[in-house]
Amino acid sequence: MRQWNILIPASAIALLLIIGIAPYLSGYFTGVLLGLTGHPVTWTRWRDYVQVPDQAAYAPYAWRIYLAGGLGIGMPSVIAVVALRALRRRLPEPRPPRFEPLKAIASASRHGVVLTRNIATDMSVLVATSRPERAVLGTLLPTLEQSVGPWLLVGTPDVVASCAPAIQRRDIVHLAPFGRGHRWNPFSAAWTREGLRMPVLDSLAERWYPANDPSSRLLASHARQAFVALVQVVDDVLRANGEVIPPAPGDLHRLTEPLGTDQCRAYLDALAETEALSKRTREALRPWQSLDDVAFRLVCDALRVPLALFGHASVDAATRGDDISGRDPHRTVVFIELPPERRSEASHLVDTFIAWWRHATHGAPHRRLLIDRLDTFGRMPILLDGDLPCAATTQRLATLRSIYGRDTGKLLSHFPCLVMQKATNDTCAQEGEDLLQTYVQVHDPKGRGIGHPARAGDLRDLPDDQQLVITGPWFRPYTARLPSVRHQAITLPVQETGDAMPFPKPLVSLLTSLLAACSTPTSEAVDGKGTTSDTSIKGCNSQHNVGSVQYVDACLGPHRFRLPRNLYEWQTGQDLVGIGIGVGLNVQWPSLEPLPQGQDYHDNNETFISSIALDIQYLGPHSDSNHGIILRKSIEPFPSDDPERWNNPDDNLHLRIKGAPVYDLTPYYADFNLIELYYKNLYGELTKATDPDVHRDWFIRMTDDDLPSTVIICESHRMPDGAAIEQNRIVDKAGDFRSSCTHKFIVTKYSVIVYAHYLRIMMHDWERIEARVRSLLESSEVK
């Protein structure tokens, strides 16, 4: 029990006693000092005498009357104070407060995410709460009420309705893919009247088909390539028929539905023969067509997953047309309204819009992204970039871990401030403690701060009106009172955007003709010569034991190789989708040997930074001269390529600065004067495309035929490199940037291209790496 719970009532009682006894004692001392004997003491004696000191007869005794009053009041007061002090000494010492108040270390601020009354922060904030509605009222709504910059809120209809009063007569964009709101086509940014912007389209493909782990990298690469090719197909057909509109995701959804049938390969072959397609589009479809049946089916299935969202009629209508292109994003507030049960399947659409909004509001002060219940969305790569101020709420850390996997730490690192609200039960309290422990390990790996900022009991005992705020540099928790706000939920008006655009007629005709063609059996099928899996893949992934060493066979085209099991990237064998077309291996520098079986190169930092990932892909039957052309296309556009690529200083060898030889390679550095001019003309003055971290250095070795035999692309030399070699070991400083390289070369004997990924500090060993790969393939080939 707190001391004040006893001292305050005791003080009140003492005061009442003083008030009650003081008149009697004052009357008693009046009689004593005036020599009044034989007169009874009454409660009113002193009051009667204190009214007559100004009379001549009593004037000489006035000081005695006042002294009597002082003694009557002072004596019980002194006794009461002594008694209260003695009581306080007997009471147990009060326990010091568990946490300091936030106001003790934070100064008043009105910009950013509101933490408590008159205190806000410009840092990104993650709010962990077991009651999401408290996070809305305690963080999101107060933040919006005082926000002055552009902001984007992603939430349920109830959250949007609660936060809508904070608009304050500002221009609104209301996106409601499953309702009625403004329309936005994610392909619009990649479309111009002159043609498609391939870099933008490639970036969109990376977001919709991410390689969340190395084992899915090859499948994701094929799915992205197929996606980009299909967008080109739709664009070619629309342009050939005079339609001046960008493709829509719903168009691709309809075109990919037949890929889920048994006639999927015949359907794609018929699509590739469409007269309206350009030569570039046909070439883009060819790698997809050349896959074997197993890989082809896997790519078709992967391709259709993100496009299934646009099979909903409301989502299809919401992503045709563009109602927001004419608005100033710097003066606009954006609501994205999603029903709770639809959040996960719409994550890639939300992620794409956030990426567009980030670019559109670049340079705007006090812009902010607000996401309610982050743990109900799927993986959103935009949150791993870290350059967009964000406030997000989450209810369960375990869900975030299952979504982001090894990137959970990277996600948490982009939230320098963590807010913990009261846990409603023991389970929530324990999850909150685990979240805090993970958060501190990410932000304070050297343990300079408090190892356990708060325990489960602290979170459970937290008052309802308070929350804990944890931030650097020492990551101590501070208490902050939840700001109280008055709000009245309102419903945003329904946007009258006109009738939804129908499925374009040229695509209707194309789809009808393709389905009709697929329903007619081909001559190969009639003769029993239909496409089947290449017999050369038989025996792939089969295991063989030679003594104590385990070997697993890998197939690349018609070639089969028997490789040690621990040489494979995941030490299991060739990925199913890679059989016949690609294999991933991993070795350590400087030995260029794999780790022992059972030891993952991710286990510690030393093996991780010393690893060399080898991605070997089969090119198909090519002549030696064509092999050189394949590498040349990666550093120089061809005459048939998009004309825009010829003006891009990032993609052209002749627009780069040639340097002095380095390790028997010729360097070609980015010309930042040309880059700045090019991207400012393309995106405007506020673009970040001119930053050094988004450009690369090229290192080339040419043959006598002026064709590249080795291409190494590294992060810019203008970026500081935190890796170094000490005593033949790679070391780095924790938290420093490490420059990396992608090394490409072709082994013509087997018609394969090798992609070696390693830190730039290893680049001097590029010839030894190439020799090791060639020797490995030759020595392990099964003939």
Sequence and secondary structure as in RCSB ss.txt:
>XXXX:A:sequence
MRQWNILIPASAIALLLIIGIAPYLSGYFTGVLLGLTGHPVTWTRWRDYVQVPDQAAYAPYAWRIYLAGGLGIGM
PSVIAVVALRALRRRLPEPRPPRFEPLKAIASASRHGVVLTRNIATDMSVLVATSRPERAVLGTLLPTLEQSVGP
WLLVGTPDVVASCAPAIQRRDIVHLAPFGRGHRWNPFSAAWTREGLRMPVLDSLAERWYPANDPSSRLLASHARQ
AFVALVQVVDDVLRANGEVIPPAPGDLHRLTEPLGTDQCRAYLDALAETEALSKRTREALRPWQSLDDVAFRLVC
DALRVPLALFGHASVDAATRGDDISGRDPHRTVVFIELPPERRSEASHLVDTFIAWWRHATHGAPHRRLLIDRLD
TFGRMPILLDGDLPCAATTQRLATLRSIYGRDTGKLLSHFPCLVMQKATNDTCAQEGEDLLQTYVQVHDPKGRGI
GHPARAGDLRDLPDDQQLVITGPWFRPYTARLPSVRHQAITLPVQETGDAMPFPKPLVSLLTSLLAACSTPTSEA
VDGKGTTSDTSIKGCNSQHNVGSVQYVDACLGPHRFRLPRNLYEWQTGQDLVGIGIGVGLNVQWPSLEPLPQGQD
YHDNNETFISSIALDIQYLGPHSDSNHGIILRKSIEPFPSDDPERWNNPDDNLHLRIKGAPVYDLTPYYADFNLI
ELYYKNLYGELTKATDPDVHRDWFIRMTDDDLPSTVIICESHRMPDGAAIEQNRIVDKAGDFRSSCTHKFIVTKY
SVIVYAHYLRIMMHDWERIEARVRSLLESSEVK
>XXXX:A:secstr
  THHHHHHHHHHHHHHHHHHHHHHHHHHHHHHHT  S    TTHHHHHTT TTSTTTGGGHHHHHHHHHHHHHH
HHHHHHHHHHHHHHHS      SSEEGGGT     SSEEEETTEEESS EEEE S HHHHIIIIIHHHHHT  S 
EEEEE HHHHHHHGGGG S EEEEE TTSS     TTGGGB SS B HHHHHHHHHHHS   SGGGHHHHHHHHH
HHHHHHHHHHHHHHHTT  S   HHHHHHHHGGGGSTTHHHHHHHHHT TT  HHHHHHHHHHHTS HHHHHHHH
HHHHHHHGGGGSHHHHHHTSS SSTTS GGGEEEEEE  GGGTTTTHHHHHHHHHHHHHHTTT TT EEEES GG
GS   GGGGT  S EEEEES HHHHHHHHGGGHHHHHHT SEEEEE  SSHHHHHHHHHHHHHHHHHH TT  S 
S S  HHHHHSS TTEEEEEETTTTEEEEEE                 S     HHHHHHHHHHHHHHTS  HHH
HTT      GGGTTTT EEEETTEEEEEEEETTEEEEEEGGGBTTSS   GGGTBTEEEEEEETTTTB   TT  
TTSSHHHHHTEEEEEEEE  S  HHHHHHHHHTTTS  TTS HHHHT TTS GGGSEE   BTTBEEEE  HHHH
HHHHHHHH TT STTSGGG EEEEEEE TTS EEEEEEEE TTS   EEEETTEEEE TT    EEEEEEEETTT
TEEEEEEEEGGGGGGHHHHHHHHHHHHHHHB  
